[in-house]
Amino acid sequence: MYHLDGRSMLDIARETGLSRSTVSRMLRQAIESGVVEVTVHSTELVSDDLARRLRDAHGVDVDVVVVPDDVTGIARLDEIAQHGAQRLTEVFGGEMTLVVPWGTSVAAVARQLTPRRAPGSRVVQLNGSGNTFTSGLTYAAGIFSLFGAAFGSSVHPFPVPAFFDRAETKAAMWQERSLARVISLQRNADVALFSVGSLGSEVPGHLYRAGYLERADLDDLREHGVVGDLGSVFLRADGTSDGIALNERTSGMPIEDLRRVPRRILVATGRAKAQAVRAALLARAVTDLVVDDHLAQAVVDLDRTTRR
C-alpha cells in the first residue's frame, strides 16, 4: 500500500486500525529483511552513463538531458532546445560563420537563444526551402532572423528550392555567382547547428509535412533503406548517402562538405529519431550531440543490437 499505491502511513494506519508508529516500524522491518527493496535512481548518473557510452562509441561530445517521462512532444523539444542553444552560445563568437538548416528542432533552438553579441559573425542558410506550393522564404527567414538577432550577425539566405526537378538544373544553378558565394560561405563555416528528420518522429519535421516530398519520393527513399535526413540530405541506417536519387537533386549540403565544418552540433529528441541520429553519427557528421535520455538510450540500444 505504501510503496505500490503511494498511500501515506497515516492513511494505512486508519484503514488497518494500527498506530502510525506500528506502520512505520513494519515498513522499516520490511526493508531490513529484504521483503521490500528500495532503489534510488540518480538522473545525473543515468545521463553520465549514457553520455559516456555514446562518446566512447562515436567519439563525440555528448549532453544527455534527463526529461521527466510525462513531458512529451513540443515541451520535451523545448527542454532539449535550451541545452542546444547553450552549447551553440559556448562555441560561436565574433568573426565566425554559423550554417543552419530550417526545421522544427532548429527553430526551437533559435527561440531559446539568449542574446549575446558576436561582432562580424555570419548566419548562413544551409539548404533551400522552396517547393511547388510555396517559396518557403517566410518560414525559413523567420528562423534565421532569430539567430541573426541573437548574435547581431549578418544573415545570408539561400533562395533555392529544397529539391530541384532535375540534377542538371541544380548543377547549372550552382554555377551562378550569387549562389556560389553562399555555397562558399557554407563550406567555410566554423559551426553548424542542425537536427535530423525522421518520418516516425513524435514531432514530424517540416520537410515531411509541408509538401516537399511526394508519395513516389517516399517510396523511393524506403526502397533505398533511408531512415532520415540531415538538412534535406538523406541517410541510410549505416550513415551512407550515395546512390540516392533525391540527394542528386537536393539543395542540402553534402555530408562530405559538412564534415569539414570544425564544430557540428546535432540537437534532437524522441526515440523515433534514434535511427536517424545514429546514421548521422556513423556518417561522422557530428562533433557535439545534445539529446534527451529517451533518445540517448535508444541509440545506445541500437549500437548494442547492431553489433551482435
C-alpha positions in Angstrom: 0.0 0.0 0.0 2.8 2.4 0.9 5.3 1.6 -1.9 2.9 0.5 -4.6 -0.1 2.6 -4.1 1.6 5.7 -2.7 -0.6 5.8 0.4 0.6 7.7 3.4 1.4 5.9 6.7 -1.4 7.8 8.3 -4.0 6.6 5.8 -2.7 3.0 6.2 -2.9 3.3 10.0 -6.5 4.5 9.8 -7.5 1.7 7.4 -5.8 -1.1 9.3 -6.5 0.1 12.8 -2.8 0.1 13.6 -0.9 3.0 15.1 1.2 5.2 12.8 4.4 4.2 14.7 3.5 0.5 14.2 3.1 1.0 10.4 6.4 2.9 10.3 8.1 0.0 12.2 6.6 -2.6 9.9 7.8 -0.7 6.8 11.3 -0.4 8.3 11.4 -4.1 9.1 10.3 -5.0 5.6 13.2 -3.1 4.1 15.7 -4.5 6.6 14.5 -8.1 6.0 14.7 -7.7 2.2 10.9 -8.1 1.6 11.0 -4.6 0.1 13.9 -3.2 -1.8 14.3 0.5 -2.4 16.4 1.6 -5.3 17.3 5.3 -5.9 18.0 6.2 -9.5 20.2 9.3 -9.8 19.3 11.2 -13.0 22.8 12.5 -13.1 24.3 9.0 -13.0 21.9 7.9 -15.8 22.8 10.8 -18.0 26.5 10.5 -17.4 26.5 6.8 -18.2 24.5 7.3 -21.4 26.8 10.2 -22.4 29.9 8.0 -21.8 28.6 5.2 -23.9 27.8 7.5 -26.8 31.1 9.3 -26.5 33.0 6.0 -26.5 31.1 4.6 -29.4 31.1 7.6 -31.7 33.9 10.0 -30.5 31.6 13.0 -29.9 31.0 15.4 -27.1 27.6 14.5 -25.6 25.0 16.3 -23.5 22.2 13.9 -22.3 19.3 15.8 -20.8 17.1 13.8 -18.4 13.5 15.0 -19.0 10.5 13.7 -16.9 8.6 11.0 -18.6 5.3 13.0 -18.5 6.9 15.8 -20.6 6.3 14.9 -24.2 6.1 16.4 -27.7 6.8 20.2 -28.1 7.5 20.6 -24.3 10.2 17.9 -24.5 11.7 19.5 -27.6 11.8 22.9 -25.8 13.8 21.3 -22.9 16.4 19.9 -25.3 16.5 23.1 -27.3 17.5 25.1 -24.3 20.6 22.9 -23.9 21.3 23.1 -27.6 21.1 26.9 -27.5 23.6 26.9 -24.6 26.0 24.6 -26.4 25.8 26.9 -29.5 26.5 30.0 -27.4 29.5 28.4 -25.9 31.2 27.7 -29.3 30.1 30.6 -31.5 31.6 34.0 -31.4 32.9 37.1 -33.3 34.1 36.8 -36.9 32.7 33.3 -37.1 30.2 31.7 -39.6 27.3 29.6 -38.5 25.5 27.5 -41.0 22.0 26.2 -40.2 19.1 24.5 -42.0 15.4 25.3 -41.5 13.3 22.9 -39.5 11.3 22.3 -36.3 14.1 21.5 -33.9 16.4 24.3 -35.2 13.6 26.7 -34.9 13.1 25.6 -31.3 16.8 26.2 -30.6 16.6 29.7 -32.2 13.7 30.6 -29.8 15.8 29.6 -26.8 18.8 31.7 -27.6 19.9 34.3 -25.1 21.2 37.4 -27.0 24.9 37.8 -27.0 26.7 39.9 -29.5 29.2 38.2 -31.8 30.7 41.1 -33.9 31.4 40.4 -37.5 29.6 37.0 -37.4 27.5 35.5 -40.2 24.5 33.2 -40.2 24.2 31.2 -43.5 21.2 29.2 -44.6 22.2 25.6 -45.2 19.5 24.3 -47.6 16.8 25.8 -49.8 13.2 26.0 -48.6 11.0 26.3 -51.7 8.7 23.7 -53.1 5.8 23.6 -55.7 3.4 25.1 -53.2 5.4 27.8 -51.5 8.7 29.6 -51.7 9.3 28.8 -48.1 11.0 32.1 -47.7 8.8 33.5 -44.9 9.1 30.3 -42.8 12.9 30.0 -43.3 13.6 33.7 -42.9 11.8 33.7 -39.6 14.2 31.1 -38.2 17.4 32.7 -39.5 16.4 36.1 -38.4 16.2 34.8 -34.8 19.8 33.6 -35.0 20.9 36.9 -36.6 19.1 38.9 -33.9 20.6 36.8 -31.0 24.2 37.3 -32.2 24.0 40.5 -34.1 25.0 38.5 -37.2 24.6 39.3 -40.9 22.1 36.8 -42.4 22.8 35.1 -45.7 19.7 33.4 -47.3 19.9 30.6 -49.8 16.9 31.3 -52.2 16.6 28.0 -54.0 14.2 25.0 -53.9 14.7 22.3 -51.3 14.8 19.9 -54.2 15.3 20.6 -57.9 13.2 18.8 -60.5 16.4 17.7 -62.3 20.0 17.3 -61.2 21.1 19.1 -64.3 19.2 22.2 -63.2 20.9 22.2 -59.9 24.3 21.8 -61.5 23.7 24.9 -63.7 22.3 26.9 -60.8 25.4 26.1 -58.7 27.5 28.0 -61.3 25.6 31.3 -60.7 27.9 33.7 -58.8 25.2 34.8 -56.4 24.6 31.2 -55.2 28.3 30.3 -55.4 29.0 33.0 -52.9 26.6 31.4 -50.4 27.8 27.9 -51.1 31.4 29.2 -50.3 30.2 30.6 -47.0 28.6 27.3 -46.2 31.7 25.3 -47.0 33.9 27.6 -44.9 31.7 27.8 -41.9 33.1 27.5 -38.4 30.0 26.0 -36.7 26.9 24.0 -38.0 23.8 23.5 -35.9 21.2 21.0 -37.2 18.8 18.2 -36.3 17.8 15.1 -38.2 14.4 14.4 -39.7 12.5 11.1 -39.4 9.1 10.0 -40.7 8.3 8.3 -37.4 9.2 11.3 -35.1 6.7 12.3 -32.4 7.1 15.9 -33.7 7.2 15.5 -37.5 9.8 17.6 -39.3 8.7 20.3 -41.6 10.3 18.5 -44.6 7.8 15.6 -44.1 4.6 17.6 -43.6 4.8 20.6 -45.8 4.6 19.3 -49.4 8.3 18.8 -50.1 8.0 15.1 -50.7 5.6 13.2 -53.0 4.5 9.6 -52.3 6.8 8.4 -55.1 9.7 10.1 -53.4 8.9 8.5 -50.1 8.6 5.1 -51.7 12.0 5.5 -53.4 13.6 6.5 -50.1 12.2 3.4 -48.3 13.5 1.2 -51.2 17.0 2.7 -50.6 16.8 2.0 -46.8 16.7 5.7 -45.9 16.0 6.3 -42.2 16.0 10.1 -42.2 17.7 13.3 -43.4 20.2 15.9 -42.3 19.5 19.3 -43.9 17.5 17.5 -46.6 20.3 15.1 -47.4 19.0 11.6 -46.9 20.9 8.9 -44.9 20.7 5.2 -44.7 21.0 3.4 -41.3 24.7 2.9 -41.9 25.3 6.6 -42.5 25.8 6.3 -46.2 24.1 8.8 -48.6 25.4 7.8 -52.0 23.2 6.4 -54.8 20.0 8.0 -53.5 18.3 9.9 -56.4 16.9 12.7 -54.3 20.3 13.5 -53.0 21.4 14.3 -56.5 18.6 17.0 -56.6 18.8 18.3 -53.1 20.0 21.8 -52.2 21.3 20.4 -48.9 25.0 20.5 -48.0 26.7 17.2 -49.0 27.9 15.2 -46.0 31.5 15.3 -47.1 31.3 19.1 -47.1 29.6 19.2 -43.7 32.4 17.1 -42.2 34.9 19.9 -42.9 33.0 22.3 -40.6 35.0 22.2 -37.3 32.0 22.2 -34.9 28.8 20.3 -35.9 26.1 20.3 -33.2 23.2 17.9 -33.6 20.1 18.6 -31.4 17.3 16.0 -31.3 14.7 14.5 -29.0 12.4 11.4 -29.0 13.1 7.7 -29.5 11.7 7.8 -33.0 14.8 9.7 -34.2 17.2 7.1 -32.9 18.0 5.5 -36.3 18.4 8.9 -38.0 20.7 10.2 -35.2 22.8 7.1 -35.3 23.1 7.4 -39.1 24.4 10.9 -38.7 26.9 9.7 -36.1 28.0 6.9 -38.4 28.4 9.4 -41.2 30.8 11.3 -39.0 28.7 14.4 -39.5 28.5 15.3 -35.7 31.0 16.6 -33.2 28.6 17.7 -30.5 25.4 15.8 -29.6 22.5 17.2 -27.5 19.7 14.7 -26.9 17.2 13.6 -24.3 17.7 10.5 -22.2 15.0 8.5 -24.1 16.7 9.1 -27.4 20.2 8.5 -26.0 19.1 5.1 -24.6 17.5 4.2 -27.9 20.7 5.0 -29.8 22.8 3.0 -27.2 20.4 0.1 -27.7 20.8 0.3 -31.5 24.6 0.3 -31.1 24.4 -2.8 -29.0 22.0 -4.8 -31.1 23.6 -3.8 -34.4 27.0 -5.1 -33.3 25.8 -8.5 -32.4 
